[in-house]
Amino acid sequence: MEKKQAEKKPIGNKTTTPNPNRQKMDIKGYFRGIRTETKKVVWPTRKELGSYTVVVVFTCFAFGLGIWVVDSLFLGALKYILNISL
């Protein structure tokens, strides 16, 4: 008897062969996998978390200030070009 080769299915421009060793995972196995991967995460210490928070807040403030400045410049330019006075 001849073994049938797995039929290649095109995905985009690539062709792939199905993996016969891959098993369907049930919902329990899915959450077990999430739990396993979560245990591998290196969580920050309280001190690191505080410093990261300060960096994020400062960055948000800096970007907000920068966007406000650019917006004000554009508004001033449009007022000048269109001769608008408020």
N, CA, C and O atoms as CSV, one atom per row, in Angstrom:
chain,resi,resn,atom,element,x,y,z
A,1,MET,N,N,0.834,-1.185,0.000
A,1,MET,CA,C,0.000,0.000,0.000
A,1,MET,C,C,0.874,1.242,0.000
A,1,MET,O,O,1.881,1.315,0.705
A,2,GLU,N,N,0.482,2.188,-0.782
A,2,GLU,CA,C,1.226,3.436,-0.836
A,2,GLU,C,C,0.671,4.397,0.203
A,2,GLU,O,O,-0.536,4.493,0.427
A,3,LYS,N,N,1.609,5.106,0.829
A,3,LYS,CA,C,1.177,6.131,1.770
A,3,LYS,C,C,0.800,7.371,0.984
A,3,LYS,O,O,1.515,7.789,0.073
A,4,LYS,N,N,-0.322,7.948,1.343
A,4,LYS,CA,C,-0.725,9.191,0.697
A,4,LYS,C,C,-0.020,10.349,1.365
A,4,LYS,O,O,0.024,10.442,2.591
A,5,GLN,N,N,0.529,11.228,0.554
A,5,GLN,CA,C,1.171,12.411,1.105
A,5,GLN,C,C,0.085,13.406,1.493
A,5,GLN,O,O,-0.977,13.478,0.875
A,6,ALA,N,N,0.388,14.166,2.534
A,6,ALA,CA,C,-0.563,15.183,2.970
A,6,ALA,C,C,-0.724,16.218,1.874
A,6,ALA,O,O,0.249,16.656,1.262
A,7,GLU,N,N,-1.955,16.595,1.641
A,7,GLU,CA,C,-2.243,17.572,0.605
A,7,GLU,C,C,-1.797,18.950,1.064
A,7,GLU,O,O,-2.095,19.362,2.186
A,8,LYS,N,N,-1.084,19.663,0.200
A,8,LYS,CA,C,-0.607,20.995,0.552
A,8,LYS,C,C,-1.735,21.995,0.351
A,8,LYS,O,O,-2.385,22.031,-0.693
A,9,LYS,N,N,-1.950,22.810,1.391
A,9,LYS,CA,C,-2.994,23.826,1.330
A,9,LYS,C,C,-2.331,25.190,1.218
A,9,LYS,O,O,-1.507,25.543,2.062
A,10,PRO,N,N,-2.674,25.963,0.197
A,10,PRO,CA,C,-2.057,27.287,0.060
A,10,PRO,C,C,-2.603,28.273,1.091
A,10,PRO,O,O,-3.807,28.338,1.339
A,11,ILE,N,N,-1.694,29.031,1.679
A,11,ILE,CA,C,-2.051,30.119,2.581
A,11,ILE,C,C,-1.338,31.340,2.045
A,11,ILE,O,O,-0.118,31.452,2.167
A,12,GLY,N,N,-2.075,32.243,1.459
A,12,GLY,CA,C,-1.442,33.397,0.828
A,12,GLY,C,C,-0.599,32.913,-0.333
A,12,GLY,O,O,-1.103,32.251,-1.241
A,13,ASN,N,N,0.679,33.240,-0.307
A,13,ASN,CA,C,1.600,32.806,-1.345
A,13,ASN,C,C,2.378,31.570,-0.924
A,13,ASN,O,O,3.167,31.037,-1.705
A,14,LYS,N,N,2.161,31.106,0.311
A,14,LYS,CA,C,2.924,29.971,0.825
A,14,LYS,C,C,2.063,28.705,0.812
A,14,LYS,O,O,0.835,28.772,0.869
A,15,THR,N,N,2.726,27.564,0.738
A,15,THR,CA,C,2.014,26.301,0.876
A,15,THR,C,C,2.525,25.604,2.123
A,15,THR,O,O,3.722,25.613,2.412
A,16,THR,N,N,1.610,25.005,2.850
A,16,THR,CA,C,1.983,24.320,4.086
A,16,THR,C,C,1.394,22.916,4.084
A,16,THR,O,O,0.437,22.620,3.370
A,17,THR,N,N,1.985,22.079,4.892
A,17,THR,CA,C,1.436,20.744,5.081
A,17,THR,C,C,0.905,20.656,6.501
A,17,THR,O,O,1.535,21.165,7.427
A,18,PRO,N,N,-0.237,20.020,6.684
A,18,PRO,CA,C,-0.777,19.902,8.035
A,18,PRO,C,C,0.130,19.049,8.910
A,18,PRO,O,O,0.729,18.082,8.440
A,19,ASN,N,N,0.226,19.411,10.185
A,19,ASN,CA,C,1.064,18.690,11.130
A,19,ASN,C,C,0.245,17.558,11.749
A,19,ASN,O,O,-0.705,17.832,12.482
A,20,PRO,N,N,0.582,16.297,11.477
A,20,PRO,CA,C,-0.228,15.187,12.011
A,20,PRO,C,C,-0.060,15.003,13.524
A,20,PRO,O,O,-0.907,14.370,14.154
A,21,ASN,N,N,1.016,15.543,14.123
A,21,ASN,CA,C,1.247,15.373,15.554
A,21,ASN,C,C,0.477,16.382,16.403
A,21,ASN,O,O,0.407,16.246,17.624
A,22,ARG,N,N,-0.098,17.392,15.757
A,22,ARG,CA,C,-0.810,18.430,16.489
A,22,ARG,C,C,-2.155,17.893,16.971
A,22,ARG,O,O,-2.927,17.320,16.202
A,23,GLN,N,N,-2.414,18.091,18.256
A,23,GLN,CA,C,-3.669,17.609,18.835
A,23,GLN,C,C,-4.568,18.787,19.146
A,23,GLN,O,O,-4.096,19.892,19.414
A,24,LYS,N,N,-5.864,18.542,19.110
A,24,LYS,CA,C,-6.791,19.588,19.496
A,24,LYS,C,C,-6.694,19.780,20.999
A,24,LYS,O,O,-6.585,18.819,21.760
A,25,MET,N,N,-6.738,21.056,21.417
A,25,MET,CA,C,-6.629,21.342,22.839
A,25,MET,C,C,-8.010,21.699,23.366
A,25,MET,O,O,-8.714,22.519,22.775
A,26,ASP,N,N,-8.391,21.092,24.463
A,26,ASP,CA,C,-9.668,21.431,25.065
A,26,ASP,C,C,-9.525,22.695,25.908
A,26,ASP,O,O,-8.414,23.196,26.082
A,27,ILE,N,N,-10.604,23.202,26.420
A,27,ILE,CA,C,-10.607,24.460,27.159
A,27,ILE,C,C,-9.775,24.358,28.438
A,27,ILE,O,O,-9.123,25.322,28.840
A,28,LYS,N,N,-9.801,23.188,29.070
A,28,LYS,CA,C,-9.014,22.970,30.291
A,28,LYS,C,C,-7.521,23.066,29.991
A,28,LYS,O,O,-6.767,23.697,30.732
A,29,GLY,N,N,-7.107,22.435,28.899
A,29,GLY,CA,C,-5.704,22.476,28.492
A,29,GLY,C,C,-5.258,23.874,28.109
A,29,GLY,O,O,-4.112,24.261,28.340
A,30,TYR,N,N,-6.177,24.628,27.519
A,30,TYR,CA,C,-5.876,26.003,27.146
A,30,TYR,C,C,-5.544,26.832,28.383
A,30,TYR,O,O,-4.527,27.525,28.415
A,31,PHE,N,N,-6.401,26.762,29.398
A,31,PHE,CA,C,-6.162,27.537,30.609
A,31,PHE,C,C,-4.970,26.998,31.404
A,31,PHE,O,O,-4.298,27.766,32.092
A,32,ARG,N,N,-4.702,25.715,31.320
A,32,ARG,CA,C,-3.518,25.143,31.954
A,32,ARG,C,C,-2.257,25.720,31.305
A,32,ARG,O,O,-1.278,26.018,31.989
A,33,GLY,N,N,-2.291,25.872,29.979
A,33,GLY,CA,C,-1.167,26.462,29.261
A,33,GLY,C,C,-0.953,27.921,29.641
A,33,GLY,O,O,0.182,28.376,29.785
A,34,ILE,N,N,-2.062,28.654,29.804
A,34,ILE,CA,C,-1.953,30.046,30.236
A,34,ILE,C,C,-1.304,30.115,31.610
A,34,ILE,O,O,-0.432,30.950,31.849
A,35,ARG,N,N,-1.727,29.245,32.506
A,35,ARG,CA,C,-1.182,29.234,33.875
A,35,ARG,C,C,0.314,28.923,33.857
A,35,ARG,O,O,1.093,29.544,34.580
A,36,THR,N,N,0.705,27.963,33.032
A,36,THR,CA,C,2.115,27.591,32.923
A,36,THR,C,C,2.945,28.753,32.405
A,36,THR,O,O,4.019,29.038,32.936
A,37,GLU,N,N,2.452,29.428,31.368
A,37,GLU,CA,C,3.189,30.556,30.803
A,37,GLU,C,C,3.245,31.732,31.767
A,37,GLU,O,O,4.247,32.446,31.811
A,38,THR,N,N,2.186,31.945,32.539
A,38,THR,CA,C,2.169,33.042,33.508
A,38,THR,C,C,3.209,32.826,34.599
A,38,THR,O,O,3.778,33.790,35.111
A,39,LYS,N,N,3.461,31.572,34.958
A,39,LYS,CA,C,4.480,31.283,35.975
A,39,LYS,C,C,5.885,31.616,35.478
A,39,LYS,O,O,6.788,31.842,36.284
A,40,LYS,N,N,6.077,31.647,34.164
A,40,LYS,CA,C,7.397,31.939,33.603
A,40,LYS,C,C,7.694,33.441,33.552
A,40,LYS,O,O,8.836,33.838,33.322
A,41,VAL,N,N,6.681,34.269,33.763
A,41,VAL,CA,C,6.845,35.719,33.681
A,41,VAL,C,C,7.681,36.213,34.855
A,41,VAL,O,O,7.486,35.780,35.990
A,42,VAL,N,N,8.606,37.116,34.579
A,42,VAL,CA,C,9.402,37.733,35.638
A,42,VAL,C,C,8.697,39.035,36.006
A,42,VAL,O,O,8.739,40.009,35.256
A,43,TRP,N,N,8.052,39.039,37.166
A,43,TRP,CA,C,7.276,40.187,37.596
A,43,TRP,C,C,8.188,41.240,38.217
A,43,TRP,O,O,9.153,40.898,38.901
A,44,PRO,N,N,7.886,42.539,37.983
A,44,PRO,CA,C,8.719,43.603,38.560
A,44,PRO,C,C,8.499,43.725,40.067
A,44,PRO,O,O,7.433,43.393,40.586
A,45,THR,N,N,9.537,44.212,40.755
A,45,THR,CA,C,9.403,44.453,42.186
A,45,THR,C,C,8.559,45.707,42.390
A,45,THR,O,O,8.269,46.429,41.436
A,46,ARG,N,N,8.169,45.963,43.635
A,46,ARG,CA,C,7.361,47.150,43.934
A,46,ARG,C,C,8.110,48.428,43.575
A,46,ARG,O,O,7.516,49.377,43.063
A,47,LYS,N,N,9.419,48.453,43.843
A,47,LYS,CA,C,10.237,49.629,43.544
A,47,LYS,C,C,10.324,49.854,42.034
A,47,LYS,O,O,10.187,50.984,41.566
A,48,GLU,N,N,10.553,48.777,41.268
A,48,GLU,CA,C,10.608,48.883,39.812
A,48,GLU,C,C,9.269,49.353,39.250
A,48,GLU,O,O,9.224,50.191,38.350
A,49,LEU,N,N,8.189,48.810,39.784
A,49,LEU,CA,C,6.862,49.179,39.319
A,49,LEU,C,C,6.599,50.665,39.547
A,49,LEU,O,O,6.013,51.335,38.696
A,50,GLY,N,N,7.035,51.178,40.702
A,50,GLY,CA,C,6.878,52.607,40.983
A,50,GLY,C,C,7.654,53.463,40.004
A,50,GLY,O,O,7.141,54.468,39.512
A,51,SER,N,N,8.891,53.073,39.717
A,51,SER,CA,C,9.696,53.871,38.786
A,51,SER,C,C,9.144,53.777,37.360
A,51,SER,O,O,9.170,54.766,36.627
A,52,TYR,N,N,8.647,52.610,36.958
A,52,TYR,CA,C,8.043,52.470,35.634
A,52,TYR,C,C,6.800,53.353,35.523
A,52,TYR,O,O,6.556,53.957,34.479
A,53,THR,N,N,6.021,53.426,36.595
A,53,THR,CA,C,4.813,54.250,36.599
A,53,THR,C,C,5.168,55.721,36.426
A,53,THR,O,O,4.507,56.437,35.673
A,54,VAL,N,N,6.211,56.174,37.121
A,54,VAL,CA,C,6.643,57.567,36.997
A,54,VAL,C,C,7.071,57.852,35.557
A,54,VAL,O,O,6.741,58.908,35.018
A,55,VAL,N,N,7.788,56.943,34.937
A,55,VAL,CA,C,8.232,57.129,33.551
A,55,VAL,C,C,7.030,57.217,32.613
A,55,VAL,O,O,7.007,58.063,31.719
A,56,VAL,N,N,6.038,56.359,32.803
A,56,VAL,CA,C,4.857,56.366,31.935
A,56,VAL,C,C,4.076,57.665,32.099
A,56,VAL,O,O,3.667,58.264,31.104
A,57,VAL,N,N,3.863,58.112,33.338
A,57,VAL,CA,C,3.126,59.358,33.577
A,57,VAL,C,C,3.874,60.543,32.974
A,57,VAL,O,O,3.262,61.396,32.332
A,58,PHE,N,N,5.194,60.606,33.174
A,58,PHE,CA,C,5.997,61.692,32.612
A,58,PHE,C,C,5.936,61.685,31.088
A,58,PHE,O,O,5.797,62.740,30.468
A,59,THR,N,N,6.040,60.509,30.483
A,59,THR,CA,C,5.999,60.399,29.023
A,59,THR,C,C,4.642,60.856,28.485
A,59,THR,O,O,4.580,61.568,27.483
A,60,CYS,N,N,3.558,60.450,29.144
A,60,CYS,CA,C,2.222,60.882,28.716
A,60,CYS,C,C,2.101,62.398,28.811
A,60,CYS,O,O,1.560,63.034,27.906
A,61,PHE,N,N,2.599,62.982,29.899
A,61,PHE,CA,C,2.555,64.431,30.072
A,61,PHE,C,C,3.369,65.123,28.975
A,61,PHE,O,O,2.912,66.109,28.398
A,62,ALA,N,N,4.565,64.618,28.685
A,62,ALA,CA,C,5.432,65.226,27.674
A,62,ALA,C,C,4.786,65.155,26.292
A,62,ALA,O,O,4.808,66.139,25.552
A,63,PHE,N,N,4.213,64.006,25.935
A,63,PHE,CA,C,3.551,63.894,24.636
A,63,PHE,C,C,2.327,64.804,24.566
A,63,PHE,O,O,2.090,65.438,23.538
A,64,GLY,N,N,1.557,64.876,25.634
A,64,GLY,CA,C,0.404,65.769,25.667
A,64,GLY,C,C,0.809,67.215,25.477
A,64,GLY,O,O,0.167,67.951,24.728
A,65,LEU,N,N,1.868,67.625,26.149
A,65,LEU,CA,C,2.382,68.988,26.013
A,65,LEU,C,C,2.859,69.245,24.581
A,65,LEU,O,O,2.586,70.303,24.014
A,66,GLY,N,N,3.562,68.287,24.004
A,66,GLY,CA,C,4.044,68.423,22.631
A,66,GLY,C,C,2.908,68.540,21.636
A,66,GLY,O,O,2.963,69.366,20.725
A,67,ILE,N,N,1.877,67.725,21.799
A,67,ILE,CA,C,0.722,67.783,20.898
A,67,ILE,C,C,0.002,69.125,21.051
A,67,ILE,O,O,-0.447,69.700,20.059
A,68,TRP,N,N,-0.113,69.628,22.281
A,68,TRP,CA,C,-0.751,70.928,22.522
A,68,TRP,C,C,0.025,72.048,21.824
A,68,TRP,O,O,-0.576,72.938,21.223
A,69,VAL,N,N,1.354,72.005,21.904
A,69,VAL,CA,C,2.182,73.030,21.258
A,69,VAL,C,C,1.992,72.998,19.746
A,69,VAL,O,O,1.788,74.042,19.127
A,70,VAL,N,N,2.058,71.812,19.146
A,70,VAL,CA,C,1.892,71.690,17.693
A,70,VAL,C,C,0.490,72.162,17.286
A,70,VAL,O,O,0.334,72.867,16.289
A,71,ASP,N,N,-0.527,71.769,18.065
A,71,ASP,CA,C,-1.897,72.187,17.772
A,71,ASP,C,C,-2.031,73.706,17.850
A,71,ASP,O,O,-2.683,74.315,17.001
A,72,SER,N,N,-1.423,74.318,18.856
A,72,SER,CA,C,-1.477,75.777,18.997
A,72,SER,C,C,-0.785,76.468,17.834
A,72,SER,O,O,-1.267,77.492,17.350
A,73,LEU,N,N,0.339,75.923,17.377
A,73,LEU,CA,C,1.035,76.496,16.221
A,73,LEU,C,C,0.177,76.427,14.960
A,73,LEU,O,O,0.088,77.400,14.212
A,74,PHE,N,N,-0.453,75.277,14.726
A,74,PHE,CA,C,-1.332,75.143,13.566
A,74,PHE,C,C,-2.518,76.097,13.664
A,74,PHE,O,O,-2.902,76.709,12.668
A,75,LEU,N,N,-3.099,76.228,14.846
A,75,LEU,CA,C,-4.224,77.145,15.029
A,75,LEU,C,C,-3.800,78.583,14.735
A,75,LEU,O,O,-4.513,79.321,14.057
A,76,GLY,N,N,-2.634,78.973,15.251
A,76,GLY,CA,C,-2.126,80.314,14.978
A,76,GLY,C,C,-1.869,80.536,13.503
A,76,GLY,O,O,-2.170,81.607,12.975
A,77,ALA,N,N,-1.314,79.536,12.829
A,77,ALA,CA,C,-1.045,79.653,11.396
A,77,ALA,C,C,-2.346,79.778,10.611
A,77,ALA,O,O,-2.437,80.590,9.691
A,78,LEU,N,N,-3.354,78.980,10.967
A,78,LEU,CA,C,-4.639,79.059,10.267
A,78,LEU,C,C,-5.319,80.406,10.502
A,78,LEU,O,O,-5.906,80.975,9.582
A,79,LYS,N,N,-5.240,80.919,11.738
A,79,LYS,CA,C,-5.819,82.233,12.026
A,79,LYS,C,C,-5.131,83.311,11.184
A,79,LYS,O,O,-5.791,84.214,10.669
A,80,TYR,N,N,-3.834,83.217,11.049
A,80,TYR,CA,C,-3.063,84.196,10.278
A,80,TYR,C,C,-3.416,84.102,8.787
A,80,TYR,O,O,-3.650,85.119,8.134
A,81,ILE,N,N,-3.453,82.852,8.250
A,81,ILE,CA,C,-3.708,82.656,6.828
A,81,ILE,C,C,-5.133,83.065,6.460
A,81,ILE,O,O,-5.342,83.684,5.417
A,82,LEU,N,N,-6.108,82.733,7.294
A,82,LEU,CA,C,-7.507,83.001,6.974
A,82,LEU,C,C,-8.021,84.314,7.541
A,82,LEU,O,O,-9.204,84.622,7.392
A,83,ASN,N,N,-7.154,85.104,8.193
A,83,ASN,CA,C,-7.534,86.380,8.812
A,83,ASN,C,C,-8.728,86.232,9.748
A,83,ASN,O,O,-9.702,86.980,9.665
A,84,ILE,N,N,-8.626,85.247,10.641
A,84,ILE,CA,C,-9.688,85.012,11.607
A,84,ILE,C,C,-9.256,85.581,12.942
A,84,ILE,O,O,-8.127,85.370,13.386
A,85,SER,N,N,-10.177,86.315,13.587
A,85,SER,CA,C,-9.883,86.787,14.949
A,85,SER,C,C,-11.014,86.333,15.857
A,85,SER,O,O,-12.191,86.469,15.521
A,86,LEU,N,N,-10.652,85.806,16.983
A,86,LEU,CA,C,-11.673,85.305,17.917
A,86,LEU,C,C,-11.873,86.274,19.054
A,86,LEU,O,O,-12.692,86.026,19.939
